[in-house]
Amino acid sequence: TWSASGSLYYDTTAPTVIADLASASQPLTNSTAVTWTWSSGTDTAGSVNSGVSHDELRWAKNGGGWTVVNPAASAFDFSGILAANGDGVYTVEVRTVDLAGNGTWSATQTLSYDSTAPTVIGDLASTSQPATNSTVVEWTWTSGTDNVDPVYNSGVSHDELQWKVDTGAGFGGWTVVNPASSAYDFSAILTAQGLYEVQVRTVDNAGNG
C-alpha cells in the first residue's frame, strides 16, 4: 500500500528581475534621510514556479564587498547604513527570491553621500576696513577646498556671501548672495550708512558649507 503522497517543486527559474530600483535622493545627498523603492519581481506559483518568498537588498561602499539585507522591503530606510558607514559612494541592488531560493540581482544603482563641508574660508578681508566714506568697496577671499575626507568628497560647487547691517537699531537679518566670487563688488549694497557685517563660505556639490 502506497503511503500518502509527498510533493516537491523542482524550480531553477528565478522570479523576474526588478527593473525600477531608485531613490529620490540620487545621485547625491548630504542627508541620511534616504529610502530605496522598487516593485518586487513576479513568480506566479503553479506547476513550474514555486512562488515568491521575499525580497533582498545588498549594498557596498566605495567598491568594497557586499552586505546583504535579508529580507528587505520597498521603501527601505537606508539612513542607519549611511549614519554608521559615513561619506562615500554607495552601490545598491535588490532581487526577489522564490521559495526554491532562485533570484537575480537587479541592475546597480548608485548614491553618493557627502556630509562633510569644504574647509572654512580664513582670509575674508576688504582694503576699505575698518571704515570708509566711499562706496567703492571690494571683498576678497580664497575659496575653501573640498578634500577633507581622504576617500570621498563631492567637490566644490561655488562660494556664497552673506551680509547684514546695523543702521542704528540693531542688526537686521542676513541677505545671501549666491553665488559670489572673490573681489566681490559691495558698492551696490552700501545704500545706507551703518555697520556692515559680512561672511563667506564655500559650498560643495552636496550642499554642505
Protein Blocks (a to p, Z undefined) as FASTA:
>chain_A
ZZddddddddfbdcdddfkbccfkbcbdcbfbdcdddddddddddfkbgbjfbdcdddde
ehiacdddddddehiafklmmmmnopaddddddddddfkopacddddddddddfbdcddd
fkbccfkbcbdcbfbdcddddddddfkbmkbcgbjfbdcddddddehnapaddddddddd
ehiafklmmmbgcddddddddddfkopZZ
